[in-house]
């Protein structure tokens, strides 16, 4: 008998869903690879290239903070009140247009600059200022797409297939991220940064094709739009508050993602100044190494039959993740850093599959989008804040301090998670399978 992953790949109903999610999740990685390289390179002839580059990357995170937070707050309510497929098509189009705007800006590179706070003599080139709002739109659209997509998955597969389906989906996205990141970074030297963004533009176009071919019942539950929008939005947070173990997990994810963003927004600087490498392909190799590791992790974790003991895994994985970040802060050769990035990716890849499968299996369908969006606010939405803090920490303490702080902090979060008994008991019974298209049965919310 074929494994669940192989069976899903052969399912004509599941494939368009896989295509749309895999390409849409991979596209921002290719955009970010280009930006992480291009922005610091704009300061190579300045008085302090490392400090100015770090501050410009910090402003990149700040520029998307408010739009991302707003998108995260309301994305789940939109997902639960509207047709999920239609909503994904709209925000995918928005991300496509924003990426095209970044590409046009990098092609034209309008001249001029403006003085900015942060360090003596620091300035922002006009072309950098112009790309900030486009990046904010792209990240906000992806923030809306993500919980909508994850909430749609239980409409296509049964409860026992949620782990394999998440593993296949995110492994595909991560493998595409590897290819997209490497290709985009390789295109920068011979053709230019603007031309390299043809890669994420093409991926968003493929996502649109997948969504057009997607069939299934993605309409909102009956009566979903009868309450006021704000009341509906707050229901996700109230449900999360009642589920103590999910609330603890959300706050833990907040800290982990903040700390990871603290370090990895500086990846362009890490490669250029810590590893002393001048070719952008090494930024692509670092990001791709992490993505490849995450792809392996999303698939490999299903071998552990994690469903009944999900909470036990969820506190162990961040400890190993933090150790790999510490190693990055200690090594100064790409031959050690790239393999370590692969190991770094394995652990959050495992974490994501366990987390999403558990939430999808234990939260009622009519509230799933809002609960996933509440998690976005508590975890993903603070990534821009971490990016801003990473830039400021690098200016004051240097690249090594930033990576060591992020790594040690992540280990500490994992140890703290292990001390929470409700989180450790988190899990579900995979045998209680719901047929595709019907909501999963959820246990009573804990008081």
Rosetta blueprint (number, residue, H / E / L):
1 X L
2 X L
3 X L
4 X H
5 X H
6 X H
7 X H
8 X H
9 X H
10 X L
11 X L
12 X H
13 X H
14 X H
15 X H
16 X H
17 X H
18 X H
19 X H
20 X H
21 X H
22 X H
23 X H
24 X H
25 X H
26 X H
27 X H
28 X H
29 X H
30 X H
31 X H
32 X H
33 X H
34 X H
35 X H
36 X H
37 X H
38 X H
39 X H
40 X H
41 X H
42 X L
43 X L
44 X L
45 X L
46 X L
47 X L
48 X L
49 X H
50 X H
51 X H
52 X H
53 X H
54 X H
55 X H
56 X H
57 X H
58 X H
59 X H
60 X H
61 X H
62 X H
63 X H
64 X H
65 X H
66 X H
67 X H
68 X H
69 X H
70 X H
71 X H
72 X H
73 X H
74 X H
75 X H
76 X H
77 X H
78 X H
79 X H
80 X H
81 X H
82 X L
83 X L
84 X H
85 X H
86 X H
87 X H
88 X H
89 X H
90 X H
91 X H
92 X H
93 X H
94 X H
95 X H
96 X H
97 X H
98 X H
99 X H
100 X H
101 X H
102 X H
103 X H
104 X H
105 X H
106 X H
107 X H
108 X H
109 X L
110 X L
111 X L
112 X L
113 X E
114 X E
115 X E
116 X L
117 X L
118 X L
119 X L
120 X L
121 X L
122 X L
123 X E
124 X E
125 X E
126 X H
127 X H
128 X H
129 X H
130 X H
131 X H
132 X H
133 X H
134 X H
135 X H
136 X H
137 X H
138 X H
139 X H
140 X H
141 X H
142 X H
143 X H
144 X H
145 X H
146 X H
147 X H
148 X H
149 X H
150 X H
151 X H
152 X H
153 X H
154 X H
155 X H
156 X L
157 X L
158 X L
159 X H
160 X H
161 X H
162 X H
163 X H
164 X H
165 X H
166 X H
167 X H
168 X H
169 X H
170 X H
171 X H
172 X H
173 X H
174 X H
175 X H
176 X H
177 X H
178 X H
179 X H
180 X H
181 X H
182 X H
183 X H
184 X H
185 X H
186 X H
187 X H
188 X H
189 X H
190 X H
191 X H
192 X L
193 X H
194 X H
195 X H
196 X H
197 X L
198 X H
199 X H
200 X H
201 X H
202 X H
203 X H
204 X H
205 X H
206 X H
207 X H
208 X H
209 X H
210 X H
211 X H
212 X H
213 X H
214 X L
215 X L
216 X L
217 X L
218 X L
219 X L
220 X L
221 X L
222 X L
223 X L
224 X L
225 X L
226 X L
227 X L
228 X L
229 X H
230 X H
231 X H
232 X H
233 X H
234 X H
235 X H
236 X H
237 X H
238 X H
239 X H
240 X H
241 X H
242 X H
243 X L
244 X H
245 X H
246 X H
247 X H
248 X H
249 X H
250 X H
251 X H
252 X H
253 X H
254 X H
255 X H
256 X H
257 X H
258 X H
259 X H
260 X H
261 X H
262 X H
263 X H
264 X H
265 X L
266 X L
267 X H
268 X H
269 X H
270 X H
271 X H
272 X H
273 X H
274 X H
275 X L
276 X L
277 X L
278 X L
279 X L
280 X L
281 X H
282 X H
283 X H
284 X H
285 X H
286 X H
287 X H
288 X H
289 X H
290 X H
291 X H
292 X H
293 X H
294 X H
295 X H
296 X H
297 X H
298 X H
299 X H
300 X H
301 X H
302 X H
303 X H
304 X H
305 X L
306 X L
307 X H
308 X H
309 X H
310 X H
311 X H
312 X H
313 X H
314 X H
315 X H
316 X H
317 X H
318 X H
319 X H
320 X H
321 X H
322 X H
323 X H
324 X H
325 X H
326 X H
327 X H
328 X H
329 X L
330 X L
331 X L
332 X L
333 X L
334 X H
335 X H
336 X H
337 X H
338 X H
339 X H
340 X H
341 X H
342 X H
343 X H
344 X H
345 X H
346 X H
347 X H
348 X H
349 X H
350 X H
351 X H
352 X H
353 X H
354 X H
355 X H
356 X H
357 X H
358 X H
359 X H
360 X H
361 X H
362 X H
363 X L
364 X L
365 X H
366 X H
367 X H
368 X H
369 X H
370 X H
371 X H
372 X H
373 X H
374 X H
375 X H
376 X H
377 X H
378 X H
379 X L
380 X H
381 X H
382 X H
383 X H
384 X H
385 X H
386 X H
387 X H
388 X H
389 X H
390 X H
391 X H
392 X H
393 X H
394 X H
395 X H
396 X H
397 X H
398 X L
399 X H
400 X H
401 X H
402 X H
403 X H
404 X H
405 X H
406 X H
407 X H
408 X H
409 X H
410 X H
411 X H
412 X H
413 X H
414 X H
415 X H
416 X H
417 X H
418 X H
419 X L
420 X L
421 X H
422 X H
423 X H
424 X H
425 X L
426 X L
427 X L
428 X L
429 X L
430 X L
431 X L
432 X L
433 X L
434 X L
435 X L
436 X L
437 X L
438 X L
439 X L
440 X L
441 X L
442 X L
443 X L
444 X L
445 X L
446 X L
447 X L
